[in-house]
């Protein structure tokens, strides 16, 4: 049991340090956010100590990851930071036999009175859940962009829709990297 606990400490520490650095958050800043001493953050990152459950929850919430992932038992969170990440996502979508995807490119689309701009899109065929997710998200994103709603309402809506779809399983979810 001690070996397993040590592995959790090491995993948690490595992932916390990675998240902190990726998000340009110093140990001192994170300590202030969590209302702990900076030395405590250092101890977490070195795998010396594990945080209490409420502190682990705060960390997971702050960095938008799961406690499972921090402890080494959940899937890696997927984030898009480079064009390579987008390419990886497209490859994974194209290789998923459960999702019927079409990839489209159109260079003759116009926005307002501007010159033609290239448009790239993905169409998901015959999946009502994906259709509804895209439709609802598009509507809410437009409301946010038009200042019809504020960021807090948008974030609340996102959280509620994540909950709404969390029990709706894709037939083969291991094929999708996000």
Secondary structure, DSSP 8 states (H G I E B T S, - for coil): -HHHHHHHHHHHHHHHHHHHHHTT--HHHHHHHHTS-HHHHHHHHTTS----HHHHHHHHHHHT--HHHHTT-S-------SHHHHHHHHHHHHH-SSSEEEEEEEEEE--TTS--EEEEEEEEES-HHHHHHHHHHHHHHHHHHTTSS-HHHHHHHHHHHHHHHTT---TTGGG---
